[in-house]
Amino acid sequence: MHPPRRLCSLLGGVFLIFFCFFYVADHFDYRYYVRTAVATQDYEGQPSQEDDPVRLTALGHALLNDTTDPSHWTVVHDRRVARDKKRRQCKKKYAKCNKLSTDPEPPLNVFGDANGDNNSTSTGESLEDASLSSQFAQRGYTVVGTNVSAVRRLPDVLIIGAKKSGTRALLAFLRVHPSIRASGPEIHYFDRFYSRGLSWYRSQLPLSLEGQLTVEKTPAYFTTPGVPARVKADLPTARLLLVVRNPVTRALSDYTQSLSKHRSRRAFEELVFVKSSSGLVNSEWGPISGGLYAKHLKRWLAYFPRSSIHIVSGENLIVDPAAELCKVQEFLGLRRVITDKHFFFNATKGFPCLVKREKTGRPHCLGSSKGRSHPPVSQTTYNILRDFYRPFNFKFYKMIGQNLHW
């Protein structure tokens, strides 16, 4: 008489029946366990050829089934039932169930040979004793070092400077490479804490495996007299990375950083000139002397060959970080891992950022201290500083065999 009402009642009944069916099925968790059947003679003494050896190694044991004692498999079945019961309880409490083991490891007494003894030369124990590195190697991974080789090593690579040129960005980008282990804060061993000794220095460095390079960054090394001799004495084979940028821009950035720490500091144009004169640049002032690259590099070349020092352009590190990192990886003898896919440009900060951070896997940009706006400087002051640095820049270009067009 009322077809729509009857149709709705019929559909509702069908839905209720299906709901009850799936609820019961989910509650009792019906499934078929392939591996709980009693093993056949294919497992007598060694695994069948149909078994995946990588799968067996990942379990940590060979599935050697003793058909003479079916009670062993009862133990395995009971462990699976207990696991599934725990999963159902977890599901009912709306907790995260992904931490439960999806394929529990059977007890050691399940894996005896067919004669019941525990011969150490059996296939089961040989696969059981396989190291974690061999497991990953069988899966196609490149294995670096061994499980027991993680130690604190003296640096293979030093980022020696220059201050406010992009050293922190370079270190953050290098951390993406799996063969790089980098220290956290600046250690200042060779310029401030050299008297504490190498054992203290080593304790400040990260753990690394054989084949990995340890990197330490302290920009003050580049401009501090006496540091090159100390580095040569303690790290004679170290490879050095020097990040440089336009010295005028670098001086403004250096002053901006100091201004954030000392708000009462005088204006840039009052400090850059001797006694506030209109033309004589104060070359002894830190932000200015830090950009005299030729003067500082000369000290380093007295102890290290030019081939041990790689120059990184701070400007290119912002415009095209992948290309600059390609050169760095080649200099360090590393496989090219860091490419364009690791970067995106943050228009707000004006800096490239990492698509994925080393540990969290989330996008990562440098902190708020990077990318500060510089104080206003007159064009006259800028031109005076550019002319002041020009002869030093040309000398620096000649020393490194490269024109940076500053």
C-alpha positions as CSV (number, residue, x, y, z in Angstrom):
1,M,0.0,0.0,0.0
2,H,2.9,2.2,0.8
3,P,5.9,0.8,-1.4
4,P,8.5,3.4,-0.3
5,R,7.9,2.7,3.4
6,R,8.0,-1.1,2.9
7,L,11.2,-0.7,0.9
8,C,12.9,1.3,3.6
9,S,11.9,-1.3,6.2
10,L,13.4,-4.1,4.0
11,L,16.6,-2.2,3.4
12,G,16.9,-1.5,7.1
13,G,16.5,-5.1,8.0
14,V,19.2,-6.1,5.5
15,F,21.6,-3.5,6.8
16,L,20.9,-4.7,10.4
17,I,21.7,-8.3,9.4
18,F,25.0,-7.3,7.7
19,F,26.0,-5.1,10.6
20,C,25.4,-8.0,13.1
21,F,27.4,-10.3,10.8
22,F,30.4,-8.1,10.5
23,Y,30.3,-7.2,14.2
24,V,30.5,-10.9,15.2
25,A,33.2,-11.5,12.6
26,D,35.3,-8.6,13.9
27,H,34.8,-9.6,17.5
28,F,36.0,-13.1,17.0
29,D,38.5,-12.0,14.4
30,Y,38.1,-14.9,12.0
31,R,41.1,-15.5,9.8
32,Y,43.0,-18.4,8.4
33,Y,46.6,-18.9,9.7
34,V,48.7,-20.4,7.0
35,R,51.7,-21.0,9.2
36,T,49.9,-22.9,12.0
37,A,49.6,-26.1,10.0
38,V,51.9,-29.0,10.9
39,A,55.0,-28.8,8.7
40,T,55.7,-31.3,6.0
41,Q,58.9,-33.1,5.3
42,D,60.1,-30.2,3.1
43,Y,61.4,-28.7,6.3
44,E,63.4,-31.7,7.4
45,G,66.8,-30.3,8.3
46,Q,66.8,-27.1,6.1
47,P,64.3,-24.5,4.8
48,S,62.3,-25.2,1.6
49,Q,63.4,-23.5,-1.5
50,E,60.0,-21.8,-1.7
51,D,60.8,-19.9,1.5
52,D,62.2,-16.4,1.2
53,P,65.6,-16.4,2.9
54,V,65.3,-12.6,3.6
55,R,62.0,-13.3,5.4
56,L,63.7,-16.0,7.5
57,T,66.6,-13.8,8.4
58,A,64.2,-10.9,9.3
59,L,62.5,-13.2,11.8
60,G,65.9,-13.9,13.3
61,H,65.4,-17.7,12.9
62,A,65.0,-20.3,10.2
63,L,61.5,-21.9,10.3
64,L,62.8,-25.4,10.9
65,N,59.8,-27.4,12.0
66,D,60.3,-30.5,14.1
67,T,57.5,-32.8,12.9
68,T,58.4,-35.3,15.5
69,D,56.9,-33.1,18.2
70,P,53.6,-31.4,17.2
71,S,53.4,-29.8,20.6
72,H,56.0,-27.2,19.4
73,W,53.5,-25.8,17.0
74,T,50.9,-25.7,19.7
75,V,53.2,-23.2,21.4
76,V,53.4,-21.1,18.2
77,H,49.6,-21.2,17.8
78,D,49.0,-20.1,21.4
79,R,51.3,-17.2,21.0
80,R,49.4,-16.1,17.9
81,V,46.1,-16.4,19.8
82,A,47.4,-14.3,22.6
83,R,48.6,-11.7,20.2
84,D,45.2,-11.5,18.5
85,K,43.4,-11.2,21.8
86,K,45.7,-8.3,22.7
87,R,45.0,-6.6,19.4
88,R,41.2,-6.9,19.9
89,Q,41.5,-5.4,23.4
90,C,43.6,-2.6,22.0
91,K,41.1,-1.9,19.2
92,K,38.2,-1.8,21.8
93,K,40.1,0.9,23.7
94,Y,40.7,3.0,20.6
95,A,44.5,2.8,21.2
96,K,47.2,2.7,18.6
97,C,47.7,-0.9,17.6
98,N,50.5,-0.4,15.1
99,K,53.1,-1.1,17.8
100,L,52.0,-4.7,18.2
101,S,54.2,-7.2,16.5
102,T,52.7,-8.5,13.2
103,D,54.7,-11.7,13.2
104,P,55.9,-12.7,16.6
105,E,59.1,-14.6,17.0
106,P,58.6,-18.2,18.0
107,P,60.5,-19.4,21.1
108,L,64.0,-20.8,20.7
109,N,63.0,-24.3,21.7
110,V,60.8,-24.6,18.7
111,F,63.8,-24.5,16.4
112,G,65.7,-27.6,17.0
113,D,67.0,-29.9,14.3
114,A,65.2,-33.1,13.4
115,N,67.2,-35.1,15.9
116,G,66.3,-32.8,18.8
117,D,69.8,-31.5,19.6
118,N,71.1,-27.9,19.5
119,N,74.0,-28.2,17.2
120,S,75.6,-24.8,16.6
121,T,76.2,-25.6,13.0
122,S,72.5,-26.0,12.2
123,T,70.9,-23.8,9.6
124,G,68.6,-22.3,12.2
125,E,71.3,-20.9,14.4
126,S,73.5,-19.8,11.5
127,L,70.6,-17.6,10.3
128,E,69.8,-16.6,13.9
129,D,73.3,-15.3,14.4
130,A,73.2,-13.2,11.2
131,S,73.9,-9.6,12.1
132,L,71.5,-6.8,11.5
133,S,73.8,-5.3,8.8
134,S,73.7,-8.5,6.8
135,Q,69.9,-8.5,6.9
136,F,69.8,-5.0,5.4
137,A,72.4,-5.9,2.9
138,Q,70.3,-8.8,1.7
139,R,67.4,-6.4,1.2
140,G,69.5,-4.2,-1.1
141,Y,70.5,-1.5,1.4
142,T,74.0,0.1,1.4
143,V,75.6,-0.8,4.7
144,V,77.9,1.7,6.4
145,G,80.0,0.5,9.3
146,T,79.0,-2.2,11.7
147,N,76.7,-2.5,14.7
148,V,79.5,-2.1,17.2
149,S,81.5,0.7,15.4
150,A,79.5,3.7,16.6
151,V,82.1,5.8,18.4
152,R,82.9,9.5,18.9
153,R,85.5,10.4,16.3
154,L,87.6,13.5,15.7
155,P,86.2,15.6,12.8
156,D,87.0,14.7,9.2
157,V,85.6,18.1,8.0
158,L,85.7,21.5,9.6
159,I,83.4,24.4,8.5
160,I,85.8,27.2,9.5
161,G,83.8,30.3,8.4
162,A,83.2,32.9,7.5
163,K,80.8,34.2,10.2
164,K,77.4,35.4,8.9
165,S,78.0,33.9,5.4
166,G,75.7,30.9,5.6
167,T,77.7,28.3,7.7
168,R,74.6,27.3,9.6
169,A,72.6,26.7,6.5
170,L,75.4,24.6,5.0
171,L,75.6,22.5,8.1
172,A,71.8,22.0,8.1
173,F,71.8,20.9,4.5
174,L,74.7,18.5,5.0
175,R,72.9,16.8,7.8
176,V,70.5,15.4,5.2
177,H,73.3,13.1,3.8
178,P,73.3,9.7,5.5
179,S,77.2,9.7,5.5
180,I,77.4,12.9,7.5
181,R,77.3,13.2,11.3
182,A,77.5,16.8,12.5
183,S,78.0,18.4,15.9
184,G,75.2,20.6,17.3
185,P,76.3,23.9,18.8
186,E,79.6,25.5,18.0
187,I,82.3,23.9,20.0
188,H,85.1,26.5,19.8
189,Y,87.7,24.0,20.7
190,F,90.6,25.4,18.6
191,D,90.0,29.1,19.6
192,R,88.7,29.1,23.2
193,F,88.9,25.6,24.8
194,Y,92.1,24.2,23.3
195,S,93.6,23.7,26.8
196,R,90.9,21.1,27.6
197,G,92.5,18.6,25.3
198,L,91.4,16.2,22.6
199,S,89.5,13.9,24.9
200,W,87.2,16.8,25.9
201,Y,86.9,17.7,22.2
202,R,86.0,14.2,21.2
203,S,83.3,14.1,23.9
204,Q,81.6,17.0,22.3
205,L,81.3,15.3,19.0
206,P,78.5,13.0,17.8
207,L,78.6,9.2,17.5
208,S,79.4,8.0,14.0
209,L,79.9,4.8,12.1
210,E,82.8,3.7,10.0
211,G,82.5,5.3,6.6
212,Q,80.6,8.4,8.0
213,L,82.2,11.8,8.1
214,T,82.1,13.9,11.3
215,V,81.6,17.6,10.7
216,E,82.2,20.4,13.1
217,K,81.3,24.1,12.5
218,T,82.9,27.1,14.3
219,P,83.1,30.2,12.1
220,A,85.4,32.0,14.5
221,Y,88.2,29.5,13.4
222,F,88.7,31.4,10.2
223,T,89.6,34.8,11.7
224,T,91.4,33.7,14.9
225,P,95.2,33.7,14.7
226,G,96.9,30.5,15.8
227,V,94.0,28.3,15.0
228,P,95.4,27.0,11.6
229,A,98.5,25.7,13.4
230,R,96.4,23.9,16.0
231,V,94.2,22.3,13.5
232,K,97.2,21.1,11.5
233,A,98.7,19.6,14.6
234,D,95.6,17.7,15.7
235,L,93.7,17.1,12.4
236,P,96.4,17.1,9.7
237,T,94.2,15.4,7.1
238,A,91.1,17.5,7.7
239,R,89.1,18.9,4.8
240,L,88.0,22.5,5.3
241,L,84.9,24.2,4.1
242,L,84.9,28.0,3.8
243,V,81.6,29.9,3.2
244,V,82.0,33.4,1.9
245,R,79.6,36.2,0.7
246,N,79.9,39.8,-0.3
247,P,81.9,41.3,2.5
248,V,79.8,44.5,2.6
249,T,76.6,42.5,3.1
250,R,78.4,40.2,5.5
251,A,79.5,43.2,7.6
252,L,75.9,44.5,7.8
253,S,74.6,41.1,8.8
254,D,77.3,40.8,11.5
255,Y,76.4,44.2,12.9
256,T,72.7,43.2,12.9
257,Q,73.4,40.1,14.9
258,S,75.4,42.1,17.5
259,L,72.6,44.7,17.6
260,S,70.1,42.1,18.6
261,K,72.3,41.3,21.6
262,H,73.2,44.9,22.5
263,R,70.3,47.3,21.8
264,S,72.2,50.3,23.1
265,R,74.9,49.9,20.4
266,R,75.7,52.9,18.2
267,A,74.6,53.1,14.6
268,F,76.5,51.2,11.9
269,E,77.8,54.4,10.2
270,E,79.2,55.7,13.5
271,L,81.2,52.5,14.0
272,V,82.4,51.7,10.5
273,F,84.5,54.8,10.1
274,V,87.5,55.9,12.2
275,K,86.3,58.6,14.6
276,S,83.2,59.0,12.5
277,S,85.2,60.4,9.6
278,S,83.6,60.4,6.2
279,G,86.1,58.2,4.3
280,L,88.5,56.2,6.5
281,V,87.2,52.7,7.2
282,N,87.9,51.2,10.5
283,S,89.5,47.9,9.4
284,E,90.0,46.8,13.0
285,W,86.3,46.7,13.7
286,G,85.1,43.1,13.9
287,P,82.3,43.3,11.2
288,I,84.8,44.9,8.8
289,S,87.9,42.8,9.5
290,G,85.8,39.6,9.2
291,G,85.4,40.3,5.5
292,L,89.1,40.6,4.7
293,Y,89.1,37.1,3.3
294,A,92.5,37.2,1.7
295,K,94.2,38.2,4.9
296,H,92.7,35.3,6.9
297,L,93.0,32.7,4.1
298,K,96.7,33.4,3.8
299,R,97.2,32.1,7.4
300,W,95.4,28.8,6.5
301,L,97.3,28.3,3.3
302,A,100.5,28.4,5.3
303,Y,99.5,25.1,6.8
304,F,97.0,23.5,4.4
305,P,97.3,23.0,0.7
306,R,94.7,24.8,-1.5
307,S,93.2,21.4,-2.5
308,S,92.2,20.8,1.2
309,I,90.0,24.0,1.3
310,H,86.7,24.2,-0.6
311,I,85.1,27.6,-1.1
312,V,81.3,27.8,-0.9
313,S,79.5,30.8,-2.3
314,G,77.1,32.1,0.3
315,E,75.0,33.8,-2.5
316,N,74.7,30.6,-4.5
317,L,73.8,28.7,-1.3
318,I,70.6,30.8,-1.3
319,V,69.9,31.0,-5.0
320,D,70.7,27.4,-6.0
321,P,71.5,25.3,-2.9
322,A,71.4,22.0,-4.7
323,A,74.1,23.0,-7.1
324,E,76.4,24.3,-4.3
325,L,75.8,21.1,-2.3
326,C,76.7,19.0,-5.3
327,K,80.1,20.6,-5.4
328,V,80.5,20.1,-1.6
329,Q,79.6,16.4,-1.9
330,E,82.1,15.9,-4.7
331,F,84.8,17.6,-2.7
332,L,84.1,15.4,0.3
333,G,84.1,12.3,-1.8
334,L,80.4,11.5,-1.1
335,R,77.8,10.0,-3.4
336,R,75.4,12.7,-4.6
337,V,72.4,12.3,-2.4
338,I,71.3,16.0,-1.7
339,T,69.5,17.3,-4.8
340,D,66.8,19.7,-5.8
341,K,64.1,17.5,-4.3
342,H,65.4,18.3,-0.8
343,F,64.7,22.1,-1.0
344,F,61.9,24.5,-1.4
345,F,62.1,28.4,-1.2
346,N,60.4,30.3,1.6
347,A,59.4,33.6,0.1
348,T,58.7,35.1,3.6
349,K,62.1,34.5,4.9
350,G,63.9,34.7,1.6
351,F,65.8,31.5,2.2
352,P,65.7,27.9,0.9
353,C,64.3,25.4,3.4
354,L,64.6,21.6,3.7
355,V,61.6,19.5,2.6
356,K,62.4,17.0,5.3
357,R,64.4,17.5,8.4
358,E,67.0,14.9,9.4
359,K,65.2,13.4,12.4
360,T,61.6,14.5,12.4
361,G,61.0,14.2,8.6
362,R,59.0,17.5,8.6
363,P,59.8,20.6,6.6
364,H,62.5,22.7,8.2
365,C,63.6,26.3,7.8
366,L,66.3,28.1,9.7
367,G,65.4,29.8,12.9
368,S,64.0,33.3,13.4
369,S,67.5,34.7,13.9
370,K,68.2,34.1,10.2
371,G,67.0,36.4,7.6
372,R,66.9,39.5,9.8
373,S,66.4,42.8,7.9
374,H,69.6,44.9,7.9
375,P,69.6,48.5,9.2
376,P,69.4,51.2,6.6
377,V,72.7,52.4,5.3
378,S,73.2,55.3,2.9
379,Q,74.3,54.6,-0.6
380,T,77.4,56.7,0.0
381,T,78.5,54.5,2.9
382,Y,77.8,51.4,0.8
383,N,79.9,52.6,-2.1
384,I,82.8,53.5,0.3
385,L,82.8,50.0,1.7
386,R,82.6,48.4,-1.7
387,D,85.7,50.4,-2.8
388,F,87.5,49.6,0.4
389,Y,87.0,45.8,-0.1
390,R,87.7,45.8,-3.9
391,P,91.5,45.2,-3.7
392,F,91.1,42.6,-1.0
393,N,88.5,40.8,-3.1
394,F,90.7,40.7,-6.2
395,K,93.5,39.2,-4.1
396,F,91.1,36.7,-2.7
397,Y,89.9,35.8,-6.2
398,K,93.5,35.1,-7.3
399,M,94.1,32.9,-4.2
400,I,91.1,30.7,-4.8
401,G,91.2,30.8,-8.6
402,Q,87.6,32.0,-8.8
403,N,85.8,35.3,-9.5
404,L,82.8,35.8,-7.2
405,H,81.8,39.2,-8.8
406,W,81.4,41.2,-5.7
